[in-house]
Amino acid sequence: MLERDVISWNTVIAGYLQNGDAWESISFFSAMRQQCNRIQPDRTTFAVVLKACSLLEGYEIGVQIHCLVVKMGLDFDVVTGSAVVDMYAKCKCLCDSLQFFNEMPEKNWVTWSAAIAGCVQNDEHVEGLRMFVSMQREGPAVSQSAYASVLRSCAALVSAKVGRQIHGHALKNCFGSDIVVGTAILDMYAKSDSLDDALRVFQTLPTRTLQAWNAIIVGCVRNNQGLKALELFRVMNRFGIGVDEISLSGIFSACAEAREYLQGSQAHCLAIKTCLSSDICVSNAISDMYGKCGALTEARIVFEEMNRRDAVSWNAIIAALEQNEQCEETLFCFAEMLRCGMEPDEFTYGSVLKACASLESLDFGVKVHDKIIKCGLGFESFVASALVDMYCKCGAMEEAMKLHNRMEMQTMISWNAITSGFSLQNQSEEAQKFFFKMLNLGLKPDNFTYATILDACANLVTIELGKQIHVKIIKDELQNDVFISSSLVDMYAKCGNMQDSLLMFEKMAVRDYVSWNALICGYSLHGFGAEAICMFERMQQENVRPNHATFLAVLRACGHVGLVDVGEQYFNMMTDHYKLQPQLEHYSCMVDLIGRTRGVHEAVEVISKMPFEADDIIWRTLLSACKIQGDVEVAEIAARNILNLDPEDSSAYVLLSNIYAEAGRWTDVSKLRKMMRRSRLKKEPGCSWIEVKNEMHAFLVGDKAHPRSEKIYELLDELIGEMKWIGHDLDVDPI
């Protein structure tokens, strides 16, 4: 051009900006200043170039341009001033933005909208709402962008109440049919846990843009309605609306939440077809989806094919490995992440600490703890709770307690971890004390807390305390929680109250395999073999898939009632029908069942066909069967194998001694006694305990330490007399 004026310069500067080249826009502005001293920038020039600074978050350049605005006397121009307010806010300098805003003598709706948007963008949501109220008081008409910004504040604050008021205000000002405002409204409801309201707003939108579809799909995922999100995505595709990174990321999250592997794979194909699979956010969502669906191979492939990886990428694959019980690989992947120079965040450490807990790897856990302290995340509540849990599961209860006590904000996760830790370490009494301490501090237990403390009651057989906790559960209206209901079934069963256990089971609206297992195990534990088998058959009729624990319980039940053929049928069913490989415990049950009924030689055949080496439990089970069958030869083989595995096992000597005694081989009995004395082994005395008025009383065989032992033994003699009178023979085998 031979002659260039400010309009031509503005056109080129704006053109670069519209095409996404903010740097070139600023460079052209600089060239304008250097080449054409006679042509001065106007309000339009400054509005465009300040917007370029906003996009680049170029604070220093923005300050220089602001100085030029002041020099040219345009700082109080409403258009230029609005651009300055917006620039400072987007450069993360909200204080400068609001200071300039307050100094402006004249403000229009653009200025107010820029200031409100700046507050929201800088996470000053309460200030954004306050400015929205001031905007209405000072008179400018509320704009589309102001509504959109302030609704985002309500979403961030999870304040559906304020959001509804703004929704009403928007309707009153004829913005109800505006697609931008409508999308912001439904997004606000979805993020404020009001999904039904969001769906209603979505249905009333006159035009549904891709942004509206994205908002409702992501909203469904946030509210754990993955299947609903998938349904909406299918409808969206039928309307021929395209997809972008947000909609694909949302749909992969929906597949992950609903564990829909097939639909996730189809969505992956769509991502490849639309050339969006290389987007890092989409790739991260795909990797996470495959991980949560248990498809580790696919998750690894997606991760390996990523051109660029961020912390989210590493977190997705590390979490996938941990969630699929590949704990050693989790730690290896974490080490690889560190070698790549990627800084872990709280989510990384959460997964890694869970892996350490599962492996009971205290040494590695301590090293991770050191790294957490160095990077300053030690007092972050999520990480601190994970550390407490790790130490508890590794048996370091003292260290766990120290960490818990040092936490600035003790979360329910850390309280639950300590309670659960005591229970896992067979310190159920400590778990109960910690639970009452929590109640005294006014903390409200959640379903995990109740499940843990009910497990502690079951371990100690403290049924009275269990009943009191049951009452509290009803008061807290948590009795319908399937997790708690299963724990109640288990607690009553382990305490021997099968009537209440069955009652709780029948009241459950939804039953999972845990509740079925609890009842079947309870029947089996207390010798109700027929009832256990009956419940197992009912479980299959209701199409609930049994697991290893279920079969263990039902095989024990078959042992109680001597149903060897039924037991063999169930044992074969594990592999033939349910593809479950029997473990040592299942073989132990079969050895016991066959050894007691058909004879110990068949039991030895079962042991010989096992795909792994027999442990001391298997041989001890066989030895017990030999006592019933009176087979000295096999008993000696079993005892020899037990002592090879554990030379200090006194039970093998005692059982074999009893078998020799029954066979009249007193010389061998004497030899065994001498061997025990020479090895300084002695039989551990049997121990029993009973709960009386919420207090546990433990006593040993022949124990006379109790202050009322004389009275106790008098009553015991009376009970023995009554047992004999009704025909029960006492076991008077030599010990």
C-alpha positions in Angstrom: 0.0 0.0 0.0 1.3 3.4 -0.9 -0.6 5.1 1.8 -1.3 3.5 5.1 -3.6 4.9 7.7 -4.6 3.8 11.2 -7.5 1.7 9.8 -5.2 -0.3 7.5 -2.8 -1.0 10.4 -5.6 -1.9 12.7 -7.0 -4.3 10.1 -3.7 -6.2 9.8 -3.1 -6.2 13.5 -6.6 -7.6 14.2 -6.2 -10.1 11.3 -3.2 -11.7 12.9 -5.0 -11.9 16.2 -8.1 -13.5 14.7 -5.9 -16.1 13.0 -4.4 -17.0 16.4 -1.1 -15.3 15.9 -1.0 -13.0 18.9 2.8 -12.6 18.8 2.7 -11.4 15.2 -0.1 -9.0 16.1 2.1 -7.4 18.8 5.1 -7.3 16.4 3.0 -5.5 13.8 1.9 -3.0 16.4 5.6 -2.4 17.3 6.4 -2.0 13.6 3.6 0.6 13.3 5.1 2.6 16.1 8.6 2.5 14.6 7.8 3.1 11.0 4.9 5.6 11.2 5.5 8.4 13.7 2.7 10.4 12.2 0.1 7.7 12.6 -1.0 7.3 16.2 -2.7 4.2 17.6 -6.4 4.7 18.5 -8.7 3.0 20.9 -9.3 0.1 18.4 -5.5 -0.5 18.1 -5.1 -0.6 21.8 -8.1 -2.9 22.3 -6.7 -5.4 19.8 -3.1 -5.4 21.0 -4.1 -5.6 24.7 -6.2 -8.6 23.9 -3.1 -10.1 22.3 -1.3 -9.6 25.5 -4.2 -11.2 27.4 -4.0 -14.3 25.2 -0.2 -14.6 25.7 -0.4 -13.7 29.4 2.3 -11.2 28.5 2.3 -9.0 31.6 5.4 -7.0 30.9 4.4 -6.1 27.3 0.9 -5.3 28.7 2.3 -2.9 31.2 4.4 -1.1 28.5 1.2 -0.8 26.3 -0.7 0.5 29.4 2.0 3.2 29.9 1.5 4.2 26.2 -2.3 4.4 26.7 -1.8 6.7 29.7 0.7 8.8 27.7 -1.8 9.2 24.9 -4.6 10.1 27.3 -6.7 7.1 26.5 -6.6 5.5 30.0 -10.1 6.7 30.9 -11.6 5.8 27.5 -14.2 3.2 28.3 -13.2 0.8 25.4 -9.5 1.0 26.1 -10.0 0.9 29.8 -12.0 -2.3 29.5 -9.2 -3.9 27.5 -6.7 -2.9 30.2 -8.9 -4.4 33.0 -9.2 -7.7 30.9 -5.4 -7.8 30.2 -4.3 -7.5 33.8 -6.9 -10.1 34.9 -5.8 -12.6 32.3 -2.1 -12.0 33.2 -3.0 -13.2 36.7 -2.7 -9.7 38.2 -6.2 -9.3 39.6 -5.2 -6.6 42.1 -3.9 -4.4 39.2 -7.0 -5.1 37.2 -9.4 -4.2 40.0 -7.4 -1.1 41.0 -7.6 0.2 37.5 -11.3 -0.7 37.3 -12.0 1.3 40.5 -10.1 4.3 39.1 -12.2 4.4 35.9 -14.6 7.4 35.9 -16.9 5.7 33.4 -17.8 2.0 33.1 -20.1 0.2 30.7 -21.3 -3.4 30.7 -18.1 -4.4 28.9 -16.0 -3.0 31.7 -18.1 -4.7 34.4 -18.1 -8.0 32.4 -14.3 -7.9 32.1 -13.9 -7.3 35.8 -16.3 -10.1 36.8 -14.7 -12.5 34.4 -11.3 -11.6 35.8 -12.4 -12.5 39.3 -13.7 -15.8 38.1 -10.6 -16.6 36.0 -8.5 -15.9 39.1 -10.6 -18.1 41.4 -12.0 -15.2 43.3 -15.5 -16.4 43.0 -17.0 -14.6 46.0 -15.6 -11.3 44.8 -17.0 -12.1 41.3 -20.5 -12.5 42.9 -20.1 -9.3 44.9 -19.2 -7.4 41.7 -22.2 -8.9 39.9 -24.4 -7.4 42.7 -22.6 -4.1 42.4 -23.1 -4.1 38.6 -26.9 -4.3 39.1 -26.9 -1.6 41.7 -24.9 0.9 39.5 -27.2 0.5 36.6 -25.4 -1.1 33.5 -27.5 -3.7 31.8 -26.3 -7.2 32.7 -24.5 -8.9 29.7 -24.4 -12.4 28.4 -20.7 -12.7 29.4 -21.4 -11.4 33.0 -24.1 -14.1 33.5 -21.8 -16.8 32.1 -19.0 -15.7 34.4 -21.0 -15.5 37.6 -22.7 -18.8 36.9 -19.2 -20.4 36.6 -18.5 -18.9 40.1 -21.7 -20.7 41.4 -20.5 -23.9 39.9 -17.0 -23.5 41.4 -18.6 -22.8 44.8 -21.1 -25.7 44.4 -23.8 -23.2 45.3 -27.0 -24.3 43.6 -29.0 -21.9 45.8 -27.2 -18.8 44.5 -27.2 -20.3 41.0 -31.0 -20.6 41.1 -31.3 -16.9 42.0 -29.1 -15.9 39.1 -31.1 -18.3 36.8 -34.3 -16.5 37.8 -32.6 -13.1 37.2 -31.5 -14.3 33.7 -35.1 -15.4 32.9 -36.4 -12.0 34.1 -34.0 -10.2 31.8 -34.9 -12.3 28.8 -31.7 -14.3 28.7 -33.5 -17.7 29.3 -33.3 -18.6 25.6 -29.7 -17.5 25.2 -27.6 -20.5 24.3 -24.4 -19.2 26.0 -26.3 -18.4 29.3 -28.4 -21.6 29.0 -25.2 -23.7 28.7 -23.7 -21.9 31.7 -26.8 -22.6 33.7 -26.9 -26.3 33.0 -23.2 -26.5 33.7 -23.7 -24.8 37.0 -26.5 -27.2 38.0 -24.5 -30.2 37.0 -21.4 -29.1 39.0 -23.6 -28.2 42.0 -25.0 -31.8 42.3 -28.3 -30.9 40.8 -28.2 -33.1 37.7 -32.0 -33.3 37.4 -32.2 -29.5 37.1 -29.3 -29.5 34.5 -31.2 -32.1 32.4 -34.4 -30.0 32.6 -32.5 -26.9 31.4 -30.9 -28.9 28.6 -34.3 -30.1 27.4 -35.5 -26.5 27.2 -32.6 -25.1 25.2 -33.9 -23.9 21.8 -30.6 -24.8 20.1 -28.2 -27.4 21.5 -24.6 -26.6 20.6 -21.6 -28.9 21.0 -20.7 -26.9 24.2 -24.2 -27.6 25.6 -23.9 -31.4 24.8 -20.4 -31.4 26.4 -21.7 -29.7 29.5 -24.5 -32.2 30.1 -22.3 -35.2 29.3 -19.5 -34.1 31.6 -22.1 -33.2 34.2 -23.5 -36.7 34.1 -20.0 -38.2 34.6 -19.3 -35.8 37.6 -22.5 -37.1 39.2 -21.5 -40.8 38.7 -24.1 -41.2 36.0 -21.8 -42.8 33.4 -24.5 -44.8 31.6 -26.7 -41.7 31.3 -23.7 -39.9 29.7 -23.3 -42.7 27.2 -27.0 -42.6 26.3 -26.8 -38.8 25.7 -23.6 -39.3 23.6 -25.5 -41.8 21.4 -28.3 -39.3 20.9 -25.8 -36.5 20.1 -24.2 -38.7 17.4 -27.7 -39.4 15.9 -28.2 -35.6 15.5 -24.9 -35.5 13.6 -23.2 -33.1 16.0 -19.4 -33.5 15.9 -17.1 -34.1 18.8 -14.1 -32.2 20.2 -11.5 -32.9 22.9 -14.0 -32.1 25.7 -16.8 -34.4 24.5 -14.3 -37.3 23.9 -12.6 -36.9 27.3 -16.0 -36.8 28.9 -17.2 -40.0 27.2 -14.0 -41.8 28.1 -14.5 -40.8 31.7 -18.1 -42.1 31.4 -16.9 -45.5 30.1 -14.3 -45.6 32.9 -17.0 -44.9 35.6 -19.5 -47.4 34.1 -16.7 -50.0 33.3 -17.9 -50.1 29.7 -14.9 -51.5 27.9 -16.7 -52.2 24.6 -18.1 -48.7 24.3 -14.8 -47.2 25.4 -13.1 -49.1 22.5 -15.6 -47.8 20.0 -15.1 -44.3 21.3 -11.3 -44.8 20.9 -11.9 -45.7 17.2 -13.9 -42.5 16.9 -11.0 -40.5 18.4 -8.6 -42.0 15.9 -11.1 -41.3 13.0 -11.5 -37.6 14.0 -7.7 -37.2 14.5 -8.2 -36.3 18.1 -6.5 -39.3 19.7 -3.2 -37.5 19.7 -4.5 -34.7 21.9 -2.9 -35.1 25.3 -6.1 -34.7 27.3 -7.9 -37.3 25.1 -5.0 -39.7 25.3 -4.9 -39.4 29.1 -8.6 -40.1 29.3 -8.3 -43.1 27.0 -5.4 -44.6 29.1 -7.4 -44.0 32.3 -10.5 -45.6 30.8 -8.7 -48.8 29.8 -7.0 -48.9 33.2 -10.3 -48.7 35.1 -11.9 -51.3 32.7 -9.0 -53.7 33.6 -7.5 -53.6 30.1 -3.9 -53.0 31.1 -2.4 -54.0 27.8 -4.4 -51.4 25.9 -3.7 -48.8 28.6 0.1 -49.4 28.2 -0.1 -49.2 24.4 -1.9 -45.8 24.5 0.6 -44.6 27.1 3.7 -45.8 25.0 2.3 -44.2 21.8 1.8 -40.7 23.3 4.1 -38.1 21.7 4.0 -36.0 24.8 3.3 -37.0 28.4 2.4 -34.8 31.4 1.8 -35.6 35.0 -1.7 -36.7 34.3 -0.4 -39.2 31.7 1.9 -40.8 34.3 -0.8 -40.7 37.0 -3.3 -42.5 34.7 -0.9 -45.4 34.0 0.4 -45.6 37.5 -3.2 -45.7 38.9 -4.2 -48.3 36.3 -1.4 -50.6 37.4 -2.2 -50.1 41.1 -6.0 -50.6 40.6 -5.3 -53.8 38.7 -3.1 -55.1 41.5 0.2 -54.8 39.6 1.8 -53.2 42.6 5.4 -54.0 41.8 5.0 -52.6 38.3 3.4 -49.5 39.9 6.6 -48.8 41.8 8.7 -49.5 38.7 6.6 -47.1 36.7 6.9 -44.5 39.4 10.7 -44.8 39.3 10.6 -44.4 35.5 8.5 -41.2 36.0 11.2 -39.8 38.2 14.0 -40.8 35.8 12.1 -38.8 33.1 12.3 -35.7 35.2 8.5 -35.5 35.7 7.5 -34.2 39.1 4.9 -36.3 40.9 1.8 -34.7 42.4 -0.5 -35.7 45.2 -2.4 -38.2 42.9 0.8 -39.9 41.9 1.8 -40.3 45.6 -1.7 -41.6 46.4 -1.4 -44.5 44.0 2.2 -45.3 44.9 1.5 -45.4 48.6 -1.5 -47.7 48.0 0.9 -50.0 46.1 3.4 -49.9 49.0 0.5 -50.7 51.4 -0.7 -53.7 49.3 2.9 -55.1 49.1 3.5 -54.2 52.8 6.7 -52.7 51.5 7.6 -50.4 54.5 11.1 -49.7 53.3 9.9 -48.3 49.9 7.1 -46.5 51.6 9.5 -44.7 53.9 11.6 -43.6 50.9 8.4 -42.3 49.2 7.6 -40.5 52.5 11.0 -38.8 52.4 10.4 -37.6 48.9 7.0 -36.3 49.8 8.5 -34.2 52.6 11.2 -32.8 50.3 8.6 -31.7 47.7 6.4 -30.0 50.4 3.4 -32.3 50.1 3.7 -33.9 53.5 0.9 -31.8 55.1 -1.5 -32.0 52.1 -4.5 -33.9 53.6 -4.9 -36.4 50.8 -1.3 -37.4 50.8 -1.1 -37.4 54.6 -4.1 -39.8 54.8 -2.5 -42.1 52.2 0.7 -42.1 54.3 -1.3 -43.0 57.5 -3.0 -45.9 55.6 0.3 -47.1 54.2 2.0 -47.2 57.6 -1.1 -49.0 59.1 -1.1 -51.7 56.4 2.6 -52.2 56.8 2.1 -52.8 60.6 3.8 -49.6 61.7 1.0 -48.4 63.9 3.1 -46.2 66.1 4.4 -44.2 63.1 0.8 -44.0 61.7 -0.5 -42.6 64.9 2.3 -40.0 65.0 1.5 -38.9 61.5 -2.3 -38.8 62.2 -1.7 -36.7 65.3 0.5 -34.2 63.4 -2.0 -33.7 60.6 -3.3 -30.1 60.4 -6.7 -31.4 59.3 -7.5 -35.0 60.3 -9.8 -36.4 57.6 -12.2 -39.3 57.9 -9.7 -41.2 55.6 -7.0 -41.0 58.2 -9.3 -41.9 61.1 -10.6 -44.8 59.1 -7.1 -45.9 58.2 -6.0 -46.0 61.9 -9.2 -47.9 63.0 -8.8 -50.3 60.1 -5.1 -50.7 60.8 -5.7 -51.8 64.4 -8.3 -54.3 63.1 -5.9 -55.7 60.5 -3.1 -56.0 63.0 -5.4 -58.1 65.3 -5.7 -55.3 67.7 -9.5 -55.1 67.6 -9.7 -53.7 71.2 -7.5 -50.7 70.2 -9.7 -50.3 67.1 -12.8 -50.0 69.3 -11.1 -47.5 71.6 -10.1 -45.4 68.7 -13.7 -45.5 67.3 -15.0 -44.2 70.6 -12.4 -41.5 70.7 -13.6 -40.4 67.3 -17.2 -40.3 68.5 -16.2 -38.2 71.6 -14.6 -35.6 69.3 -18.0 -35.3 67.5 -16.9 -36.8 64.2 -19.5 -38.6 62.2 -18.6 -42.1 61.1 -19.1 -43.1 57.4 -19.9 -46.4 55.9 -16.2 -47.5 55.9 -15.9 -46.6 59.6 -18.9 -48.7 60.6 -17.8 -51.6 58.4 -14.4 -51.6 60.1 -15.7 -51.4 63.7 -18.2 -54.1 63.0 -15.4 -56.2 61.8 -13.6 -55.5 65.1 -16.7 -56.6 67.0 -16.8 -59.8 64.9 -13.2 -60.6 65.6 -13.7 -60.1 69.4 -17.2 -61.7 69.3 -18.5 -58.6 71.2 -22.1 -59.0 70.1 -23.5 -56.5 72.6 -21.3 -53.7 71.3 -22.1 -54.8 67.8 -25.8 -54.3 68.5 -25.2 -50.9 70.0 -23.4 -49.9 66.8 -26.2 -51.3 64.7 -28.6 -49.0 66.6 -26.3 -46.0 65.8 -26.2 -47.0 62.1 -30.0 -46.9 62.1 -30.0 -43.5 63.7 -27.6 -42.2 61.1 -29.9 -43.7 58.4 -27.1 -45.9 56.9 -28.8 -49.2 57.4 -29.5 -49.5 53.6 -25.9 -49.1 52.6 -24.9 -52.4 51.0 -21.3 -52.1 52.5 -22.6 -51.7 56.0 -25.4 -54.3 55.6 -22.9 -56.9 54.5 -20.8 -56.1 57.6 -23.8 -56.5 59.9 -24.5 -59.9 58.3 -20.9 -60.9 58.9 -20.8 -59.5 62.4 -23.9 -61.4 63.6 -22.7 -64.5 61.8 -19.3 -64.5 63.4 -20.8 -63.9 66.8 -23.0 -67.0 66.4 -26.3 -65.1 66.0 -27.3 -66.7 62.7 -31.0 -65.7 63.2 -30.2 -62.0 63.2 -27.6 -62.5 60.4 -30.2 -64.1 58.2 -32.7 -61.4 59.1 -30.2 -58.6 58.0 -29.5 -60.6 54.8 -33.2 -60.9 53.9 -33.7 -57.2 54.5 -31.0 -56.1 52.0 -32.5 -54.6 48.9 -29.3 -55.3 47.0 -27.0 -58.2 47.8 -23.4 -58.5 46.5 -21.1 -61.5 46.8 -19.8 -60.2 50.1 -23.1 -60.5 51.8 -23.7 -64.0 50.4 -20.2 -65.0 51.5 -20.8 -63.6 55.0 -23.9 -65.7 55.5 -22.6 -68.9 54.0 -19.3 -68.6 56.0 -21.3 -68.0 59.1 -23.4 -71.1 58.6 -20.3 -73.1 57.8 -18.3 -71.7 60.8 -21.0 -72.7 63.3 -21.6 -76.2 61.9 -24.8 -75.5 60.0 -23.5 -77.3 56.9 -26.9 -78.0 55.3 -28.0 -74.4 55.6 -24.7 -73.2 54.1 -25.1 -75.5 51.1 -28.7 -74.4 50.7 -27.7 -70.7 50.6 -24.9 -71.5 48.1 -27.5 -73.2 45.8 -29.8 -70.1 46.2 -26.8 -67.8 45.4 -26.3 -69.6 42.1 -30.0 -69.5 41.3 -29.9 -65.7 41.7 -27.0 -65.5 39.3 -24.5 -64.1 41.8 -21.0 -65.3 40.9 -19.2 -67.0 43.7 -15.5 -66.4 44.4 -12.7 -68.3 46.1 -14.0 -67.4 49.6 -17.5 -68.7 48.7 -16.2 -72.1 47.7 -14.0 -72.3 50.7 -17.0 -71.8 53.0 -19.2 -74.3 51.1 -16.4 -76.9 51.0 -16.0 -76.6 54.8 -19.8 -76.9 55.1 -19.6 -80.2 53.1 -17.0 -81.3 55.6 -19.3 -80.6 58.6 -22.1 -82.8 57.2 -19.8 -85.4 55.5 -21.1 -84.8 52.0 -18.0 -85.9 50.2 -19.6 -86.4 46.7 -21.2 -82.9 46.9 -17.9 -81.5 48.0 -16.1 -83.0 45.0 -18.8 -81.7 42.7 -18.3 -78.1 44.1 -14.5 -78.5 43.9 -14.7 -79.4 40.2 -17.3 -76.7 39.6 -14.6 -74.1 40.6 -12.5 -74.8 37.5 -15.0 -76.3 35.1 -17.8 -73.7 35.4 -16.3 -70.6 37.1 -12.7 -70.8 35.9 -11.4 -70.4 39.4 -8.1 -72.1 40.2 -8.3 -73.8 43.7 -5.9 -72.5 46.3 -4.2 -74.3 49.1 -7.1 -73.6 51.4 -9.5 -75.4 49.0 -7.2 -78.4 48.8 -7.0 -78.4 52.6 -10.8 -78.7 52.8 -10.8 -81.6 50.3 -8.0 -83.4 52.2 -10.1 -83.0 55.4 -13.4 -84.1 53.7 -11.9 -87.1 51.9 -9.6 -88.1 54.8 -12.5 -88.1 57.3 -14.9 -90.0 55.1 -13.1 -92.2 52.5 -9.8 -92.6 54.2 -6.4 -91.0 54.4 -4.9 -92.9 51.4 -7.3 -91.1 49.1 -6.5 -87.8 50.8 -2.8 -88.5 50.1 -3.7 -88.9 46.4 -5.3 -85.5 46.5 -2.1 -84.0 47.9 0.0 -85.7 45.2 -2.1 -84.2 42.4 -1.9 -80.6 43.8 -0.2 -78.2 41.3 1.9 -76.8 44.1 3.8 -78.0 47.2 1.8 -78.8 50.3 2.2 -76.5 53.2 2.1 -77.3 56.9 -1.7 -76.7 57.0 -2.3 -79.4 54.4 -0.1 -81.9 56.3 -1.7 -81.0 59.7 -5.2 -81.5 58.1 -4.1 -85.0 57.0 -2.6 -85.7 60.4 -6.0 -84.8 62.0 -7.7 -87.2 59.6 -5.2 -89.9 60.5 -6.3 -89.5 64.2 -9.9 -90.2 63.2 -9.0 -93.1 60.9 -6.3 -94.5 63.3 -3.8 -94.7 60.5 -0.4 -94.6 62.2 1.7 -95.1 59.0 0.3 -92.1 57.1 0.3 -90.1 60.4 4.0 -90.5 60.6 4.5 -89.3 57.0 2.3 -86.3 57.7 4.1 -85.4 61.0 7.5 -85.8 59.3 6.5 -83.3 56.6 5.2 -80.8 59.2 8.4 -80.9 61.2 10.5 -80.5 58.0 8.6 -77.3 57.3 8.5 -76.1 60.9 10.8 -78.1 63.4 9.4 -76.2 66.4 5.7 -77.1 65.7 4.5 -78.7 68.9 1.1 -79.6 67.5 2.6 -82.3 65.2 4.2 -84.1 68.2 1.0 -83.8 70.2 -1.3 -85.1 67.5 1.1 -88.0 66.6 1.4 -88.8 70.3 -2.4 -89.1 70.6 -2.5 -91.4 67.6 0.2 -93.6 69.1 -1.7 -93.7 72.4 -4.9 -94.8 70.7 -3.0 -97.5 68.9 -1.5 -98.6 72.2 2.1 -97.7 71.2 3.1 -96.3 74.5 6.8 -96.7 73.9 6.5 -94.3 70.9 4.4 -91.9 73.0 7.3 -91.8 75.6 9.9 -91.3 72.8 7.9 -88.3 71.5 7.6 -86.8 74.9 11.4 -87.0 75.4 12.0 -85.5 72.0 9.7 -82.6 72.9 11.6 -82.0 76.2 14.9 -82.3 74.4 13.8 -79.6 71.9 12.3 -77.6 74.7 8.9 -77.7 73.1 5.6 -77.6 75.0 2.0 -77.6 74.0 0.5 -74.2 74.0 -2.5 -74.3 76.3 -5.9 -73.8 74.7 -7.5 -70.4 75.3 -11.1 -69.4 75.3 -12.9 -66.1 76.0 -16.3 -64.8 76.7 -18.0 -61.4 76.8 -19.9 -60.6 79.9 -21.5 -57.1 80.3 -19.3 -55.6 77.6 -16.1 -57.0 79.2 -14.0 -59.7 77.7 -12.8 -62.6 80.0 -10.0 -64.9 78.7 -9.0 -68.2 80.3 -6.6 -71.1 79.7 -7.0 -74.8 80.1 -6.7 -75.5 83.9 -6.5 -71.8 84.6 -7.1 -70.9 88.3 -5.9 -67.3 88.1 -9.4 -65.8 88.0 -10.5 -64.6 91.5 -13.7 -66.5 91.2 -12.2 -69.7 89.7 -13.6 -72.0 92.4 -17.1 -70.9 91.7 -16.5 -71.2 87.9 -15.2 -74.8 88.2 -18.2 -75.8 90.4 -20.5 -74.5 87.6 -18.4 -76.3 85.0 -18.8 -79.6 86.9 -22.5 -79.1 86.9 -22.5 -78.5 83.1 -20.4 -81.6 82.5 -22.8 -83.7 84.6 -25.8 -82.4 82.6 -24.0 -83.2 79.3 -23.4 -86.8 80.4 -27.0 -87.1 81.5 -28.3 -86.2 78.1 -25.9 -88.6 76.4 -22.9 -86.5 75.3 -19.5 -88.3 75.8 -16.5 -86.2 76.8 -13.3 -86.2 74.7 -10.8 -87.7 77.2 -7.9 -88.3 74.7 -4.5 -88.1 76.3 -2.7 -84.8 75.7 
